[in-house]
Amino acid sequence: MASETAIERLIAVVGRENVITVAAEMEPYLREWRERWTGKAKAVLRPKTTEEVSRLLAIAHETETPIVAQGGNTGAVGGQIPFESGDEVVLSLTRLNRIREVDAIDNSMIAEGGATLKAVQDAAEAADRLFPLSLGSEGSCTIGGNLATNAGGVSVVAYGNARALTLGLEVVLADGRIWNGLRRLRKDNTGYDLKDIFIGSEGTLGVITAAALMLFPRPRDKATAFASLKDPKAALDLFHLASAVGGRVTAVELLPRIGIEFVERHSALRSPLAEPAPWYVLIEVSGAEPPGRLTGQMEIMLAEAFERQIVQDAVLASSEAQRKTLWETREILSLVQKAEGGSIKHDVSVPVSKIPIFLSEATAAVKRLIPGARPVPFGHIGDGNIHFNISQPVGADREAFLERWDEVSAAVFEVVLRLNGSISAEHGIGRLKRDLMPSIKSPVELKMMKDLKRLFDPKGILNPGKVLPP
């Protein structure tokens, strides 16, 4: 628990003007965007430099003051929210937001942990390069948070998740020491790869203050299509067909009919296809080909898909504006579900070939538990990551429905684990799934994780109570 003396020492490091202690002003840092958790804190600290973070953690370590590091507060499992006791201090990294360096020859960039993902993307584009991590929250999520949760997004099928895009890190350890691992090497086989310990650790082992990121040549051509299908198996068939198109498949997103209905009901967007269908796929291919060539190749691929009765209808984006509209239909899916009442959400993955089985069995399990429940599964079928969300029955009591979260999740996770999948594909563990860890990790795995925690954070001050069960 943070003492008043410790708080005053922490305030002195960043200056009172960069500290928030008034409850109403702290609220944006304490409320999770899905409104599942609202915490309390002694203060919100807003450091500007790595050195300030170092001094803050040195004091926190000495005084045993618990610290919750936070980026853009866009996390989906509560890892960035302090507990309700009010004993913790929030360390907001949003002022630590410089792009330190962009090197087009090395195809690399060094960005501070509080830089938004959009700022990183824009800096890469200004150097005629691509940073391919892409999320719906990219305007507000931060690169430090992306790495702390090993974020995925829509381009994993082509470029990998955040871990695969990271060359090196700068991390402040629990006792305030700074590890400068900002090497931009593609090959460095000199012992343990320390950066991978911190990526995905959700702020429990150290605070990521900067990262060396991998850049790529910008695609010169893109082709984007929106197709309707009879079932998820057809979506996999379309994905494999598209893999033979020139360039590379950079995104393949599955959407259900009910999701499109929600979009049309709660936004100005409309389905680009006239006739309704059970399922849809948004697929994009990009590459170094001359502009327009991939569109022609995608058109040939879609014609073959029609002949083989894989797709029922399709539209091929003919302009950048149309492409953006197609993507907006996908990106707004999470938001429009909120207008339909309570939503129980899952971020899971299964082997790509098992996606149709998972969708069928998980949907049946949920409807057995709650007749009238409305599954809205969507996501990144190219890497097996499905956001299996369930909207409440029409007219049901929202709170009563949400109270069954754990029961519903247990049914969904039973199917996931039976198919050798994961209960967390890209969102992490945080608070939401912490107590499930003993059921999905072996005793050996859990002990190794807890040993790492004790090694890097012996006083347990970094994001206590998250990821690992007591």
Phi, psi and omega in degrees: 000134183287125176278160179296325177296318179296319180299316179297321177294321178294318179300322182296333181291315187259349183089139185301332181290346179250025178232137177245126179233346179285129187305314183296325181282336178281341189309316180301337180270348188250350183251125176285140192296338176273358177065028175276328180228141169228117184257187176227159180208155174291324183191162170246118180261139184232078181289159182250338185227162175299322181297321176295319177300319179299313180294322179297314182289329176298317178292316180299320179295315181298318186265002181056046178267119182289136186238132174246106178287142183217139174260251182271004181058044178250004182299152186252000182236013174081009182293338184264003184254130176292162179286171186283352182292333181080014184271351188260167175242133177271131177252097180274127185260013188292341176275346178270074198229022183281147163270105188286324186197141171232126182236104183290333179288316178282350187052055181211164180212148170245120182234143178284158189298333182270000176292136179291155177300322179297320178297321178294315178301316182294321179295322177294316181296323179298334177263015181060040178229171181237130164254111197277351178299127185219122181227157178298333183263021190297341177285342183234332178292154184248158184294327176297317177294321177302318181284323180297333178253003183051057186301153181251272180093194192274348186254011183300324183302331182258323190242350184087171181275189187302323180301318183290343183260007185250127178265327182194168182224155163246125186227136171265123182280170186302329182268005177099350177293146180254124172260116178263097178246035185278047176281143182250031184274142172279334179231122177206087187260063185239059177101201185295142177274091188294330183299326183291342176291324185271331178291124182087003183272357173057038176073015181266349183242339181179171181249117180284116182255343176198160181215142169267119189248151181272132176249163182225158172302142178288135176299138178268344183216145176220149172225128185232130181228151176236118187234149175257146185217166181274332184199169180296332177299321178296327178297319177293321178298319179295319178302315181291325175297314182295334181295342179270352177290152176302162184076209179221149174288113182260348175198142173212107190244129179265134179227137178270161179302319182297328177295318177295323177298319177297318180300314182291328182285328190239018175207175178275355181286151178228152177302135179287353180247139187290317185265133178292154179215160181296325186217158178222156174228133170256119186230138182226137177238138179220158180183190184268005181298157175302143182308133177099337184294318181294327178299317178297319180291322177296322179298318177297318179298317180294323177298318177295320178298323175297313182300324181271006178059035175277319179246152178264324179201161180199155173229138180251123183302128182257359180206165177295325179296318179292321177301314181296325178294318177300318180291325179298325177301320178287315189288338183273357186303315180296320183294315185290337177296329181299326181288348180264010179101206182297144179223122176265122193245145178222138176243097188232165174222148174221163173307140186307319182294341183266000183303312180301319179296315180302312182299319180294311186286321179293320178298315179297319181296318181294317182290334173293321181288315185227091177303135181092349176299148186241092177298138177231071182278135178206167174146202195264084187289342179295334178241011174081010184264114180245132171268096186269086181264149180231118175274148183298156173302150179300127178083359181285163176283124186300311184294320179297322178294312182294335177295343180265014182308307185296321180296315179295316180299321179300320179292318179293316183293330177299319178293315181304310185290327177296332179265016179061042178257193180234142179280353175218109183272313185218356184266339182097193184252307177054225175270325190302318188243010183304313186285355176272349186303318179298337181274346181242349178243142178288160176305325179294315179298314181296321179294319178298318179296316180292327176295320176298316179300314180295325180292312185274337183219069188299334180265000175064039184266344186268114178044056185296146177082007179250154175069300185262134176290159180302000000 
